[in-house]
Amino acid sequence: MSESTMDRLNALLPEWLETSRLHTGQGKVASYIPELFKASQDDLGIHIMDAEGNHVSAGDCGVPFTMQSISKVFTLILALMDHGEEAVFFNVGKEPTGDDYDSMIKLELVEPGIPFNPLINAGAITVSSLVGGDCKEEKSRRILEFFRKLAHNERLGYNEDVYRSESESGHLNRSLAYFLKHNGVIKDDVEDVLAVYFRHCSIEVTCADLARMALVLAYNGTDPITGEELIPRRYVQIAKTFMTTCGMYNASGEFAIEVGLPAKSGVSGGILTLVPGQFGIGVIGPALNRKGNSLAGVHLLERLSKEFDWSFF
């Protein structure tokens, strides 16, 4: 990050964030997972980090939140690292659905009954079954260790209240998982697979953790601060492509036009995004729009992308 860019972000970001915060009243905090409904609707925070570890933040960036669907990006990468592309994409497709992230429609209507992509719930449940490990505990341990390494934070852990809330209220996800089992897509015990899935969705982070994880993707799998290669470049390419085409649910096309960056959102209000070769960015804003994305967070990213000409299109 050049000094002029850092100075400009430091000067402008707090004001821009407060302008975007005005939009939180138009959104709604996720309620279908009861524990998530406890989040403050007015929260909005952002953390931006560059290759030297310089960073700028504003707003409620220290508020912890669970990764939810943002975790799907990294479990996909881990499954690819464990088994390779052919094995993973035998079980899950590569296309956007045009349906809600928890829809079952195309599993029943389209042959051969595999999920359309790894970032919808059915796809992420399938990917969770493909993470290497002899049992659900080992799979979850490996996922958490991988996330800790990417975030450079050994203190990352689970929010047990959110995990229990997801597990107890996850009836639709159970339906998806049992349908996948019926189709032969999932081979393992359904409840064990769901335990892994609910666990990685409930990993608790801050905006700074997301920014550091995004920075690794921005530099094609290498942590630019430590110089360590953490992910093969090819798998980062795959992940960033899915983030661009599917990462913002049914608003992915609109986000690509208005922001033009690879991104993944979660229903806790988090957004992980990146400027390739420059920055990792983490956002939190629990008030969601009707597509399930942080309303104020998207507004802020649109402003930043346009002002700094970050779109890669």
N, C-alpha and C positions, 0 to 999 in steps of 0.2 A: 504494500500500500504506500503510495507516494505521500510525502509529507503534506502536500497541498490537498490531496484527497482526504487524509486523516483530519486535517484542520477543518476542511469543509464539512465533513461528517460530524465532527465534534460540535461545530457551530450550528448546524441546521437540523441534525437528527432529533434533538429533544422537542423542538417546535413542531416538526413534521409529525412526530409520534403523537403529540397532544392533539393535533388536528385530526389524525386518524382515529384517536380514542373517541372522538365525538360520534363515531359510527357504531360503537359497541351497543348502544341502545336499540339498534335496529336488528340485532342478532339474538340468538337464544343459546344458552348453555346446554350441552347434551344432557338429556335426562333419562335416556333408555338404559344407561349404566348408572344406577342411582348414585354411586360414590362420586362420579364426575360432576353431578349437578351441584355439588358443594362449592365448586369454583366460583370466583368472583367474576361477574359478567363484565365489569369495567376494567379488568386487568388488560394491559398491553405492554409487551416488552420486546426488545430486540438486542442481539449481540452479533457483531460483525468482526471477523478475525482474518488476518492476512498471513502470508507465508513466514513472516518473521515473528509471529506471535503477537504483533501489535493488534489492539482491539479497541473498539468503541461500542458503547452500549447506551441504552436509554430505556426509561420506563421501568416496568416491573420485571426486569430480566432475571432477577434472582429468585422469582417464584418457582418452586418445583412443580413439575407436572409429569404425567406418564406419557410415554412415547406413542401408545396406541398404534395406529397404522403406519407411522413413520418407521417403526421397527421392521416392517415388512421388507423394506429396501435391503436391510442388512442381513436378515435371515435368508433372503434370496441369494445374496452374495456368498454367505456361508455355505448354503446348500450347493451352489455352483463350485465352490472351492473343494467341497467334500466329494462330489460325484461327477462334475463336468456338465457341459451343456446338453449333451444328448440325453442323459438320464433325466435331468430336470425337465426338459421341454418335451419329453415323452409323456409327462404327467400334467403339464400345464402349458397353456398357449401363450401367444405373444401379441394378442390384439386387444384394443379397447372394447368394452362391451356395449356402451350406450345405455346401460342399465344402472340401477343403484348398486353401491358397493356390496350390499348384502343380498342381492337378488339371486334367486334360484332358477329363474326362467330358462336361461340358455343351457343350463346343465341338463335339462330335460328335453329341450327342443333340438339341440344341435349335436350331431355326432362328432366325436365319440364320447361325449359326456364329460370331457375334462374342463376345468376352469379356463376361461378365456385368457387370463393373465395373472401374474403372481401378486398383484397389488389389490385385487378385490378379495373379499373375505375367503371365498372358497379357494382361491389360488394360494392365499397365504397359509390357510390351514393345510393344504396339500404340501406346500413347501416346508412347513413345520415338521411334517412327517418325514421329510427327506434329509433333515439335518442329521449328521452323523452322531451315533451314540447308541448304546445297548439298552437304555431305558430312558424314561422321561426325565429323570433327575440328571442324567449325564448330558442329555441334549440341552436342557435348560442351563446347566453349568457352563457348557461350551459357548452357548449364545451370550450369556452374561460376560464371560471372560473376553469374548470377541468385542463386545460393545465397550467394555472397560478399556481395552487397548486402543480402540478407535477414538474414544473420547479422552484418552490419556487421563483417566480418572478411576482409580481403584476403589473409590467409595460408591460407585454406582450400584444400586440394588433395586429390589422390588418394593412397590407400594402394596403391602399385603391386603389392605382394605379394598383397594381397587381390584386386585386380583380376585378376591372373594366375591366382590360385587359383580365382576364380569362373569365369573363362573356360575354364580347363582341366577343371573338374569340372561344368560346367553342361549336362550331357547332357539333362536333362529340359526345361530352358529352351529348348535347341535344338529339341527335339521340338515344344514348344509353338509356337515361332516358325515352324518349317517347316510345321506344320499351319495356322497363320494365313496363311502365304504361299499354301498350297494353297487356302484358302478365299477368297483375294483380299482379305483384311483388311489385310495388309502388302503394300505395293507395292515397297518398296525392297529392296536386297540384304539377305538375312537376317543374314549375319555382320556387316554394317555396323550394322544395327539392334541386334544383341546387344552389339556393342562399346559403343554409346552407353548401353544399359541397364546393362551390367556396370560401366561407368565411373561413372555417377551413383550406383549402389549402393555404390561403393567410396570415395566422398568421405568424408574423415575429419573428425570434429568432436569437440567436448567437450559436456558438459551445458550449459555456458554458451552455446555456439553454438545448440543446439537451443532453449534458453529464449528467446533473442533472436528466432529465426525464429518461434517459437510466439507471441511477443508481437505480431508483425505480424498474425497471424491473429486473435488476441484482440481487436485493435482494427480489425478489418474491412478490412485491407489497408494501413493507415497505420502507419508506424513512429512510435509515440507519443513516442519520445525525440527524434527529429529532425524530426518533423512531415511527413516525406515520404510521399506516397502511392505505394506500390510495387505494389499489386495492386488491380484493380477490385473493389469490394465484392461484386458478384454472384458473381465467381469464388471469393472466399473463402467465401461462403455455400455454394456447391456443394462445395468442398473439405471444409468442416466437416461437412456432411451425410454425405458419404462416410466421413469419419473416425468419425462416430458409428455408422453402420450397418455398416461394413466394416473399420474401421481396426485392430481387434484380432483379425483373422482370425476363426476360428469361436467366439471368446469375446467378440465385440463386444456381443452382447445382455447377457451377464452383466456385462461392464464397464460398460455403460450403466446397469444396475440398481445395481451396487455403488459406482460412482464417479460416473457421470453427467456426464462431460466428453468433448468430442471428443478423440480420441487416435489416434496411429499408432505402431505398434511395428515393430521390425526384429529379425532373428534374431541380430544382434550383441548384443542385450540392451538396445538403446536404446528409449526411449519419449518421444515428443513429445506434450505435452498442454497445455491452456490453460484458464484460467477466463475466460470472455468478459468483456471490458471491465475485466479486473483484472490477470491474470498470464500470463506464459509460463513453461512448466516443461519442463526436460529431465532425463531419468533414464537411468542406465546400470546394468544388472545382468545380466551374461552368462548366468547360470543360468536356463534357460528351462523353462516348464511344457510339458505335452504339446501345447498349442495353439500353441507357438512364441513366447510372450510371456514377458518377464522376470518370474519368479515373485516374487522379493522386491520388485521395482519395483512390480508391481501391488499387492502387499500394502501397501506404503508409501503409494501413492496412495489406496487405499481408506481408510486411516487418516486421511490429510489431508483428503479430501473430506468424510468424516463429521464430523470434529472442527470443521472450519471451514464446514460447510454449503455446499459448493461445487457440488453437483449442480444442473444447470439444469432438472431434471425436477421 
